[in-house]
Amino acid sequence: MPLINHRVRDALTPETIELVGLVDRCGSMAAAARELGVVPSALTYRIRQAEDALDVLLFDRSSRQARLTEAGKELLREGNRLMLELDAVANRVKRVATGWEPQLTLAVDSVISRTTLLELCEAFFAMSPPTRLRIREEALSGTLEALTSGRADLAIGIPLEPTLNKSVQSKPLGNLQFVYAVAPHHPLASAPEPITDADLMPHRAVAVADSVQRGSGITSGLLGGQDVFTVPGMQEKLDAQLRGIGGGFLPEYLARPHIATGRLVEKQMQRPTRVIAMRYAWRCTGAQSEGRALQWWLQQLAQPATRQALLERAHSL
C-alpha cells in the first residue's frame, strides 16, 4: 500500500496537473506539445504515467481531440484547488515571517479611474515594500469572482453586494452615474429626445464583456434582440463609441471630457438615469490580521476622497 501511495504522489505533481490542463485547453496532445516545444511522445508519456499511477483514463482518445473523462475533469478541479491551497500556505508562511505578503493581487473593474489607481500604486511602491503588486482588470461579476475564487486579495469596483460568502467583507465605494452617449456622426446624435428603447433597437450597442470565468455573467443596459459589439473593457468601449461603432452607457466622469469637446453627444433617455452602487471587498483571514500590504490599501479606501477619486477621475488619455 505505501508503494502505491508513493507512485501516486510521484505522478501527481503540480507540473502534471498543469500538463493535463494544457492538453485540455489545446484540445490535443500534439497541440499541447507544440506549445511546450517538446515532442508529442514525451508529453503522452507523462500523461500515461499519471493514468497508470491512478489506474484511470484521464482523456478520451476515441476521437482526434483529447477530451477529459469525468475522472480527468475531477483531477483538474481538485488539482487546481490543491495548488491554490499550496500557494495560500506559502503566502501565510511568508506573512507570518515578515508581516508583508509576497504578492498582493487587486481585481479592479474597468470602470475604476486608472489615473487614481496608478497614483495609489505609486504611493504604495514609494514605501519600498517587499510585496509584489499585481493588477487584474475585470468587469461586472468577474470582479467579485476573482476575489472569491482566490485569484485576487482585494476587489475594487463590485457592482453587487457579496451576500453568500461569509469569508468576504465588503464596504461601499460610492455611486457611479452613467450617461448615454454617441459620436456626433452617429444617427442617434440628431434624434429627438428623450430616446426610447424603440429608438435604440435599430442601432448597435457597445457592451463590456463580463470577465466571470464560471457561468454566463451579467449584462447591463442591453435590449433583447439588439445588435451588440462586445469589448473587453471600459476604455475599449469608450474608444468604440468615439468612432461611432455603436452607442451605449458610459460612466459620467469618463464621458464628460469628450462631451465638453464635442467628440461625444449626450442623449437624454426615457428610461431612468442609471446609477450603480459600487463596493470594494477583501477576503477575511480568520483569526489572523490582514497582511501589511492589504492593510495599507484598506486604509486608503477608508478615505472618502480616495473613494470619490476612484469613481470620478477621468482616465489618462
Rosetta blueprint (number, residue, H / E / L):
1 M L
2 P H
3 L H
4 I H
5 N H
6 H H
7 R H
8 V H
9 R H
10 D H
11 A H
12 L L
13 T L
14 P H
15 E H
16 T H
17 I H
18 E H
19 L H
20 V H
21 G H
22 L H
23 V H
24 D H
25 R H
26 C H
27 G L
28 S L
29 M H
30 A H
31 A H
32 A H
33 A H
34 R H
35 E H
36 L H
37 G L
38 V L
39 V L
40 P H
41 S H
42 A H
43 L H
44 T H
45 Y H
46 R H
47 I H
48 R H
49 Q H
50 A H
51 E H
52 D H
53 A H
54 L H
55 D L
56 V L
57 L L
58 L L
59 F E
60 D E
61 R L
62 S L
63 S L
64 R L
65 Q L
66 A L
67 R E
68 L E
69 T L
70 E H
71 A H
72 G H
73 K H
74 E H
75 L H
76 L H
77 R H
78 E H
79 G H
80 N H
81 R H
82 L H
83 M H
84 L H
85 E H
86 L H
87 D H
88 A H
89 V H
90 A H
91 N H
92 R H
93 V H
94 K H
95 R H
96 V H
97 A H
98 T H
99 G L
100 W L
101 E L
102 P L
103 Q E
104 L E
105 T E
106 L E
107 A E
108 V E
109 D E
110 S L
111 V L
112 I L
113 S L
114 R H
115 T H
116 T H
117 L H
118 L H
119 E H
120 L H
121 C H
122 E H
123 A H
124 F H
125 F H
126 A L
127 M L
128 S L
129 P L
130 P L
131 T L
132 R E
133 L E
134 R E
135 I E
136 R E
137 E E
138 E E
139 A L
140 L L
141 S H
142 G H
143 T H
144 L H
145 E H
146 A H
147 L H
148 T H
149 S L
150 G L
151 R L
152 A L
153 D L
154 L E
155 A E
156 I E
157 G E
158 I E
159 P L
160 L L
161 E L
162 P L
163 T L
164 L L
165 N L
166 K L
167 S L
168 V E
169 Q E
170 S E
171 K E
172 P E
173 L E
174 G E
175 N E
176 L E
177 Q E
178 F E
179 V E
180 Y E
181 A E
182 V E
183 A L
184 P L
185 H L
186 H L
187 P H
188 L H
189 A H
190 S H
191 A L
192 P L
193 E L
194 P L
195 I E
196 T L
197 D H
198 A H
199 D H
200 L H
201 M L
202 P L
203 H L
204 R L
205 A E
206 V E
207 A E
208 V E
209 A L
210 D L
211 S L
212 V L
213 Q L
214 R L
215 G L
216 S L
217 G L
218 I L
219 T L
220 S L
221 G L
222 L L
223 L L
224 G L
225 G L
226 Q L
227 D L
228 V E
229 F E
230 T E
231 V E
232 P L
233 G L
234 M H
235 Q H
236 E H
237 K H
238 L H
239 D H
240 A H
241 Q H
242 L H
243 R L
244 G L
245 I L
246 G L
247 G E
248 G E
249 F E
250 L E
251 P E
252 E H
253 Y H
254 L H
255 A H
256 R H
257 P H
258 H H
259 I H
260 A H
261 T L
262 G L
263 R L
264 L L
265 V E
266 E E
267 K E
268 Q L
269 M E
270 Q L
271 R L
272 P L
273 T L
274 R L
275 V E
276 I E
277 A E
278 M E
279 R E
280 Y E
281 A E
282 W E
283 R E
284 C L
285 T L
286 G L
287 A L
288 Q L
289 S L
290 E L
291 G L
292 R H
293 A H
294 L H
295 Q H
296 W H
297 W H
298 L H
299 Q H
300 Q H
301 L H
302 A L
303 Q L
304 P H
305 A H
306 T H
307 R H
308 Q H
309 A H
310 L H
311 L H
312 E H
313 R L
314 A L
315 H L
316 S L
317 L L
